[in-house]
Amino acid sequence: MLELHSHTTFSDGTLTPGDLVDAAIKAGVKALAITDHDTLAGWDQALQAAGSALEIVPGVELSTVEKGKSLHILGFYPRREALEPALKERIAGRQRRAKLMVQKLAELGYPVNLPELPGDMAPGRPHIAAALVRAGHVNSSREAFERWLGDNGPAYVQYEKFSAAAGIQLLRQARAVPVWAHPYLFRGGTVETVLPRLVEAGLMGVEVYHPNHSPSEVRRLETYCQQYGLLMTGGSDYHGPSLDGKKDNHADLNHLQIPLDLLWPLKQAAQSLNAT
């Protein structure tokens, strides 16, 4: 089975790359994409842990903004030397954003201390939620999001401006295959109106199969992929088990039982980009 969307402790996942690989193998996954937010740092550990037991698909999930709302772009098989330098500014932006959210929480009367994170790690809201739990302000990460960190919460801070078109262009320059992640979670417009603009910018695929997509939404996305000649991908968007022991909103590995057949067209597209 195929997993083309997963996260490690190098961004907002709760498992190290090695532990994620072990969990994927136990779940029956045959090919696993490491798609941490704005960083490639988890690849090496995943590749080492996987050996010949599991195929690792190098990837990333770029955090971009479209119409003032968060829009994520997955990139598969990028040239590391071409993409990694550009991601340093994205990680720095994440660090600035995290500090602003911590500042807002302090002003609201809920001070927290974030642990020092390595320079190649991309901090996100789950790190802040975990800090709120450690400080005793909430009982779970979910409560932290519901009270303060959700998209409309009083401590929320938007990503620094980095357009979806710019993200797609960055990935294409690094010879990566850009894919729109979980389109029906986007809150800045309809898929019907946004997709043509992304295709014009160079989008090559859509994450059709995602735990938050309904069967009717999956069918519509399949139709759009045929209409625009786009690749279809899918994954559980796995973030690992909740650190506070509470049930979270993320699906388990191999939840969707995505067939390996979807990987070959993705590899072909990456090879074509690298041949130009």
C-alpha positions in Angstrom: 0.0 0.0 0.0 1.0 3.6 -0.6 1.4 6.5 1.8 2.2 9.8 0.2 1.6 12.2 3.1 3.2 11.8 6.5 4.9 13.9 9.1 7.7 13.4 11.7 9.1 15.2 14.7 11.0 17.5 12.3 7.8 19.4 11.8 4.4 18.6 13.5 4.5 14.9 13.8 5.0 13.0 17.0 7.2 10.1 15.8 10.8 10.3 14.8 11.5 9.4 11.2 12.8 6.0 12.4 9.7 5.3 14.5 7.5 6.4 11.6 9.2 4.0 9.3 8.7 1.2 11.8 5.1 2.0 12.2 4.6 2.1 8.4 6.1 -1.3 8.0 3.9 -2.7 10.7 0.9 -1.2 9.0 1.7 -2.8 5.7 2.9 0.2 3.9 5.2 -0.5 0.9 6.1 3.1 -0.1 6.1 6.0 2.3 6.6 9.7 1.5 8.2 11.9 4.2 6.4 15.3 3.7 7.3 17.4 6.7 6.3 21.1 6.6 8.9 23.3 4.9 11.9 21.0 5.8 13.7 18.0 4.3 15.5 17.2 7.5 13.7 13.9 8.2 14.8 12.2 5.0 18.1 10.8 6.0 16.9 9.1 9.2 13.9 7.6 7.3 16.1 6.3 4.5 18.5 4.7 7.0 15.7 3.1 9.0 13.9 1.8 6.0 16.8 0.0 4.4 15.3 -2.4 1.8 12.2 -3.1 3.9 10.3 0.1 2.7 10.6 2.5 -0.2 11.0 6.1 0.9 9.6 8.8 -1.3 11.4 12.1 -0.7 8.9 14.9 -0.2 7.9 18.1 1.5 4.8 20.1 2.3 5.1 23.8 1.6 3.0 26.2 3.7 1.6 28.8 1.3 -1.1 31.4 1.4 -3.9 31.9 -1.1 -6.6 34.5 -0.7 -5.5 35.0 2.9 -5.9 31.4 3.8 -3.5 28.5 4.3 -3.0 26.3 1.3 -0.5 23.5 1.3 1.5 22.2 -1.6 3.2 18.8 -1.5 6.4 18.4 -3.5 7.7 15.0 -4.5 11.3 14.0 -5.5 12.8 17.5 -5.3 16.5 18.0 -5.9 17.7 18.5 -2.4 20.5 20.9 -3.2 18.1 23.1 -5.1 15.3 23.3 -2.6 17.0 23.1 0.8 18.6 26.6 0.7 15.2 28.2 -0.2 13.5 26.4 2.7 15.7 28.1 5.3 13.6 31.3 5.0 10.4 29.3 5.3 11.7 27.7 8.5 12.8 31.1 9.8 9.2 32.4 9.0 7.8 29.5 11.0 10.0 30.4 13.9 8.9 34.0 13.8 5.2 32.9 13.6 5.6 30.6 16.6 7.1 33.4 18.7 4.2 35.7 17.8 1.7 33.1 18.9 3.6 32.5 22.2 3.5 36.3 22.7 -0.2 36.4 22.1 -0.8 33.6 24.6 1.3 35.5 27.2 -0.8 38.6 26.7 -3.9 36.5 27.2 -2.5 35.3 30.5 -1.3 31.9 29.4 2.5 32.0 29.2 4.4 29.0 27.8 8.0 28.1 27.1 8.8 26.5 23.8 11.7 24.1 23.8 14.8 25.0 21.8 14.4 23.4 18.4 17.2 22.5 15.9 17.6 24.9 13.1 16.3 22.5 10.5 13.1 21.7 12.4 9.9 23.5 11.4 7.9 24.6 14.5 4.2 24.7 14.3 1.0 25.0 16.3 1.3 21.4 17.7 4.5 22.4 19.4 2.7 25.3 21.0 -0.3 23.1 22.0 2.1 20.7 23.6 3.7 23.5 25.6 0.2 24.6 26.8 -0.4 21.1 28.0 3.0 21.0 29.8 2.2 24.4 31.4 -1.1 23.0 32.8 -3.2 25.5 30.9 -5.2 22.8 29.1 -5.7 19.0 29.3 -5.1 18.2 25.7 -3.7 19.6 22.4 -7.2 19.5 21.0 -8.4 21.8 23.8 -5.5 24.2 23.0 -6.6 24.4 19.4 -10.3 24.9 20.3 -9.6 27.7 22.8 -6.6 29.6 21.2 -4.7 28.1 18.3 -7.4 27.3 15.7 -7.7 29.4 12.6 -10.1 31.8 14.2 -8.6 31.6 17.7 -7.3 34.6 19.7 -3.7 33.4 19.5 -3.6 32.4 15.9 -1.1 34.0 13.6 -1.2 33.5 9.8 1.7 32.2 7.8 4.0 34.9 6.4 3.0 35.8 2.9 4.2 33.1 0.4 1.7 32.6 -2.4 0.7 29.2 -3.7 1.9 30.2 -7.1 5.3 31.1 -5.7 5.4 27.7 -3.8 4.6 25.8 -7.0 7.3 27.7 -8.9 9.8 27.0 -6.2 9.1 23.3 -6.4 9.2 23.2 -10.1 12.6 25.0 -10.0 13.8 22.2 -7.7 12.5 19.6 -10.2 9.8 18.5 -7.7 6.3 17.4 -8.7 3.9 19.9 -7.0 0.6 18.5 -5.8 -2.2 20.4 -4.0 -2.7 18.8 -0.6 -6.2 18.1 0.7 -8.0 20.7 -1.5 -11.3 20.4 0.3 -9.7 21.6 3.6 -8.9 24.9 1.9 -11.0 27.8 3.2 -10.1 30.6 0.9 -12.3 29.7 -2.1 -13.9 26.8 -4.0 -11.8 24.0 -5.5 -13.5 24.8 -8.8 -12.2 28.4 -8.9 -8.8 27.9 -7.3 -7.6 24.8 -9.2 -7.4 26.5 -12.6 -5.1 29.2 -11.2 -2.8 26.6 -9.6 -2.7 24.6 -12.8 -1.7 27.8 -14.7 1.1 28.3 -12.1 2.5 24.8 -12.8 0.6 22.5 -10.5 1.0 18.8 -11.7 -1.2 16.9 -9.3 -4.0 16.8 -6.7 -4.2 14.8 -3.4 -7.4 13.2 -4.3 -7.5 10.5 -1.5 -7.4 12.1 2.0 -9.2 11.1 5.2 -11.1 14.4 5.2 -12.4 14.1 1.7 -15.9 12.6 1.3 -16.7 10.0 -1.4 -18.4 12.7 -3.5 -15.5 15.1 -3.1 -13.1 12.3 -4.2 -15.2 11.7 -7.3 -15.1 15.4 -8.2 -11.4 15.5 -7.7 -10.9 12.4 -9.9 -12.9 14.2 -12.6 -10.9 17.4 -12.3 -7.7 15.4 -12.6 -8.9 13.9 -15.8 -10.1 17.3 -17.1 -6.8 19.0 -16.4 -4.5 16.1 -17.0 -3.3 16.0 -13.4 -1.7 13.3 -11.3 -3.7 11.7 -8.5 -2.1 11.1 -5.1 -3.3 10.2 -1.6 -2.3 9.6 1.9 -3.4 9.5 5.5 -1.7 12.8 6.4 -0.3 10.9 9.4 1.1 12.8 12.3 1.6 10.0 14.8 -0.1 9.3 18.1 -1.3 12.1 20.2 1.3 12.9 22.9 -1.4 13.7 25.5 -3.2 10.3 25.0 -6.3 12.0 23.6 -7.8 11.0 20.3 -6.9 13.5 17.6 -8.3 14.2 14.1 -5.5 12.4 12.2 -6.1 9.1 10.5 -3.9 6.0 11.0 -1.2 4.9 8.6 -2.6 2.9 5.6 -6.1 4.1 6.6 -7.1 4.6 3.0 -5.4 1.4 1.5 -4.1 3.4 -1.5 -2.7 1.1 -4.2 0.9 1.3 -5.3 -0.2 1.9 -8.9 -0.4 5.6 -8.2 3.3 5.8 -7.5 4.5 5.0 -11.0 3.0 8.0 -12.8 4.5 10.2 -10.0 7.9 8.8 -10.6 7.6 9.2 -14.4 6.6 12.9 -13.9 9.6 13.4 -11.6 11.9 11.8 -14.2 10.5 14.0 -16.9 11.2 17.1 -14.9 14.8 16.0 -14.2 15.3 15.3 -17.9 14.6 19.0 -18.8 
